[in-house]
Amino acid sequence: FDIPACNQTLAKPGQGPHEIPLCLHSWQSLQESTRSEERHREDEARMKSKVSGSSATNKKKMWSWDQYLEEERVTATPARLFTEQQSFPENRNGFKVGMRLEGIDPHHPSMFCVLSVAEVIGYRLRLHFDGYPECYDFWVNADSPDIRPAGWCEMTGRRLHPPKDPPAAVCIHLTVCICQQIETISSFQVGMKLEAVDRKNPCLVCVASVADVIDNRFLVHFDNWDDTYDYWCDASSPHIHPVGWCQEHGKPLTAP
């Protein structure tokens, strides 16, 4: 870039000295732009190198409990402290993708719906509501008491919510592998009153009713509240109390 030649071209008689360096300014701007682009390309190259190096490291080095406990200088909770239900499953998970079953909607615990096994990972199942988007899918253990075989609602006289807009003809593979579940009869009966903790607002103890009973579990429903606050529990739950418990212990009771 010939700066003197450019200045001679631009410098005409009668022009002041402040008008001559215009081309010089352009040349300096061009140099700055070139240096900026070079720095940008260098930064991109370093970033790509860093990401690729990190990916390679992650592939070679897998996370492990032993290393984590050693690095953090902490100990794992002893297995003996967990209950039998929390231990590793002894039975093999026989559920397969595509099997149909009936189960409780976790967001509406009083509702039983038609479900499909959408995914199986180890002893865990991802269940899908037939006819609804995947965003409503949820995970349970294969031995969860919230799932039942096809036809269970009809056999027990409960309402089953069918799939949304079911097709005229659909081939349904019934769930043939149902894990053994406790068949203990609960002493609680539908309609009984009690005082129960609102698990979404644990500071509240409210007037509640037994809305449903399945084996040794029952559905707690808060009187005059929406069923989204319902939950299932058994007689050993620390969240339920007999009528008069709040008055006896000086606790406020939330009325219906």
N, C-alpha and C positions, 0 to 999 in steps of 0.2 A: 504494500500500500504506500504510494508515493505522497508523503505528506507535503513536502515543499512544493511539488508540482500542483497539488490540489490547492494550496494556499495562494499560489500565484494566479491560478485560474479564478479564484473567488475574490482576490484583492483587486478591486477596480479603483480608478481615480475617484477621489471624493469620499471613499468609504473610511469610516473610523476604524481604529485598531480593534475595537470590540467586535466588529463584524467579521474579522478575518479568521478567527479560530473555529468557525462553525464546522468545518470538515474534520478538524482535530477532535472536536467533541464527539462527532459521529464515530470516528475511528476508536476512540476510547470506550464508547458505549458498546461497540461491536466486540472489543476485547473483553469487557466485563461480561457480556452475554455469553461469549465462548467459554470463559473460565467458569461461569455459573453452570453451564450445561455439562462441562467436564466433571465438576464437583458432584452434580446430580447423578451422572452415570457411575461415578466411583462409589457414591453412597448406595445406589441400587445394587451394585456388584457385591459390596460388603454385606448388605442385608440378605441377598440370595445365598451367599456363602454361609452366613450365620444360620439361616433357616435350614438349609440342606444339612449342615453339620449337626444341628440340633436334632433333626429327624433321624439321621443315621445313629446318633447316640441313643435316642429313645428306643430304636429298634433293637439295638444291641443290649441295652441295659433295661431289664424289666423290673418293675416295682415288686418288692417282697416284704412280707410282714417281719421276717427276722431282721433284715437290714434296717427297716423303719424303727423297730423297737430298740435296736442297738444305737442308732443315731440319736434318737430322742431320749435315750436312757430311761425308758419306761417299761412296764411289764404288762403282759396280756392278762385279761380277766380269766381266772381259772374256769375250766369247763364245768367243774363240779358245782359252781354257783348257779348254773342255769337249770331250769326245770326240764323234765323229759320232753315236753312239747317244743322246747327251744333247741334241743340237741339236733344232731345231724339225722335226717330221715333214714329209716331203715328199709322202707319199702321203695321199690323202683317206681319212678314216675311213668305211668303207662298212657298218659294223655298224648294225643297227637293233633297236629294242626288240622283244622276242619271239623273236628268233633263238635257236636252241639250239646248244650246242657242248659240248666236253669240256675239262676243265681241272684243274689241280692245286689241291688244297685247301691254302691257305696255312698252316693250322694243323696239317695232317697231310701234309707234302710227298710222302709215298710213295703217296698216294691220288689217283686220277683220278675225277672226278665229272661227272654231267650238270648243265650250267649253262644259265641263261637270261640274255640281255641284258636287264637291268631298267632301265637308264638310260644315255644317251649324252650326254656333255658334251665337245665338242671332240674331242680324240683319246683321251679317257678313257672307260672302260666300267665300269659297276657291274654285277657279275655276281651272280646269285642261284642258290642251290642248290635245284633243283626239289624241292618237298615239305617244305622247311624254312623256319623263320621268317626274316624280313628281317634280323634281328640278325646273321646269319652272312654277309650280303652283303659283298663286298669290291671294291675298285677296282683296275684294271690299265690299262696303255696298250694301244692297239689292236694294237700289234706285239709284245706280250709273248710270250716263249717258253713261258710257262706255260699257254697256251690252244691248243687243237687243234680241227680240224673234227670233226663228228659221224662216228663210225665209225673214228676213228684208233686207238683202243685195240684194237678187234677186228683191225684190219689189222696192228698191230705186236705182237699177242699179249699185251697188258696187260689187267689186270682193271679193268673200269669199274664203279664203284659206282652203281647205278641210283637213280632218285628214290625218296624215302620214300613208301610207299603210293601207287604210280602208279595212276591211274584205268584202267578196262578199255579205254577208247578215248580217245586223246588226239591232237589234231592238232598235230604238231610241225613248225615251220618250220626247216629245217636252215640252218646258217650257211654261206652260199655265198661270203662274202667273207673269205678268210683272207689276211692280209698275208704278204709274202715273208719267209721265215725262213732263217737260215743252215743249210746242210745239210752242214757239215763233219763228218767222221767223227772221233770222239774215239779216242785211243789207249788210254784207260782202259777196262777191262772189268769186268763184274760179278764180285764176289768178291775183287778185288784189295784188299790191305791198305795202309794209309797212316796217317800221323799228322795230325790235324786240330784246328784251334781250335774250341772250343765257342763259337759266336757269341752265345749267351745268357749265357755266363760266359767272356769273352775271356781271362781269366788261365789258363784250363785248355787244355792240349793233350792230346788223348785218342787212344786206339787206335780206328781207324775202318775201315770197309769201303766199297767202291763197291757200292751197292745197285741202281742202275739207270743206264742210259746213254741219252740222247736227243741225237742230233746231236753237237754239240761240248760238251754239258754232261753232268754225271753227278751222281747223288744220293749225298751223303755220309751214312753211317749209323754212329752210334757203337755199337760192339759191346756188346750186352746192355743198351742204353738204349732208352727209349721212342722211337717214330718222330716224336714232336713236336719232337725236337731235330735231326732230319734237315734238310738244306738242299741246294739245287742250286747248283752252281758250274761253272766251266770250269778248264782247266789253268793259266790265268794267275792264278787266285785266290791272294791272299797268305795264305789261311787253311789251306792244305793243304801238307803236307811229306812227303817220302819216309820210309820206315821207317828208324829210326836217327838222325833229325834231332835229336831232343831230347837224346840221349846225346852226339852230336857237339858240340852247342852248350851243353851243361851246363844244359839245361832239364828240369824234372820232367815225366814222362809219366804221365798218369792211365790206369791199367790198366782193362780191362773190368769 
